[in-house]
């Protein structure tokens, strides 16, 4: 028995040593500055990374350490958020303005350094200050280590597909104007595929083209980098097999349409099995869940081109803008791949719950200051809240800095576990009476390693709409989702605690709810917010303060010396 244990220990030591030996340090340099482009009819000065739109694609292997030197040559404050990266014990590198760091001031530099462990698939990076992520973004691809294959047949080629939004205007000024007036921002002038609007727009300079070989299978790494739009994505005549979302493997799911909320990603297999003499449009256009919000009703296209294609591209039949049925079918049918012989992550769904929260999310209106003209209906200002708390960011130092150094007066630890009132949250008539919110920087304190369950409940306070809620620092499991008001007695029976989808961003159904669980095993201060960009400054956010664990290896280290100061 002792000899068997010794041999097992030796084998594990050898395995761990080989894993460490295969890990690398991957270095990149970002020069962030003004860049003149003309996707549509006019030249526009944007902020971009290394004069590229989208920015550089970063590729690492699981277990690598990523080091990115960011030089802010732009006229604006800046941070870079590594969307979906766990940042285990590296919260200082999360890149969230005034939450985990103060912004990098113009003319300054900061080095992000963190390990990428326990994740494989497609993530992305983007600016996390004002509206800069409209043009400051790129893909972050995490490949398996050399010895570990994919849990599906190796594709012939991998192609990042970044879906974005474009404005013929300065996006920072758009945000500043909306913030000053309390009104909504203008909707975008175009959608883009890999930075290109496509030939359906007048004056469009270029269209993304993807050449394929008949019979070959391709892995599309699709990212919704749009500021405010959920998007339908289709390719005429072709079907997809979804094999991953948010850098987690899924049970293969067959579909002809992919639906992504802002911030979400999907890995899909595409087989080039159509006529080799034809071309096919890939297209993206919005899914619109709110009946009140104006939106950009255009369509961006790229071209899937077979090598011998000669004909005009065929256009896919897109879902209607308001096709909630199609969106919900896609969102709710994804499940996690339980295991495969080379899996990094087996079933880790928390079965025990230590903290239960019921959080309402929705928009609202607040009074306009005296003698001021505001931009929302009835001379009011738009607002948003979670459990009727409209979140306010600090400006003098980051929340993580205040927590780590024990600075008082910056935040409180009393974010409520439940809304102040119980009513029919999706009934517009009742909801209108509960529009008042309280402004504050209120966090929820979580013990290290506690299991947290959150019911995210959409409200009709202003208008029901789908809200993509993104959690920094963790993945979570989506146990169930549905429409109406969550009912614990009946809806808990629908919970999937065996192989629920694992994500970092969940599109809470319009007029509905979603239930998520996660293990709070990463010390720091972690933001949870709506990834519709305008909803964040309106206040649809909160934060979790996760305490240190009992050992040095479960304790957040001090900040790096070059961490920016406010």
Buried (B, 14 or more C-beta within 10 A) or exposed (E): EEEEEEEEEEEEEEEEEEBEEBBEEBEBBBBBBEBEBEBBEEEBEBBBBBEBBBBBBBBBBBBBBBBBBBBBBBEBBBBBBBBBBBBBBBBBBBBBBBBBBBBBBBEBBBBBBBBBBBBBBBBBBBBBBBBBBBBBBBBBBBBBBEEBEBBBEEBBEBBBBBBBBBBBBBBBEBBEBBBEBBBBBBBBBBBBBBBBBBBBBEEBEEBBBBEBEBEEBBBBBBBBBBBBBBBBBBBBBBBBBBBBBBBBBBBBBEBEBBBBBBBBBBBBBBBBBBBBEBBBBBBBBBBBBBEEBEBBEBBBBBBBBBEEBEEEBBBBEBBEEBBBEBBBEBBBBBBBBEEEEEBBBEBEBBEEEBBBBBBBBBBBBBEBEEEEEBBBEEEBBBBBBBBBBBBBBBEEBBBBBBBBEEBEEBBEEEBBEEBEEEBEBBBBEBBEEBBBBEEBBBBBBBEBBBBBBBBBBBBBBBBBBBBBBBBBBBBBBBBBBBBBBBEEEEBEEEBBEEBBBBBBBBBBBBBBBBBBBBBBBBBBBBBBBBBBBBBBBBBBBBBBBBBBBEEEEBEBEEBBEEBBEB
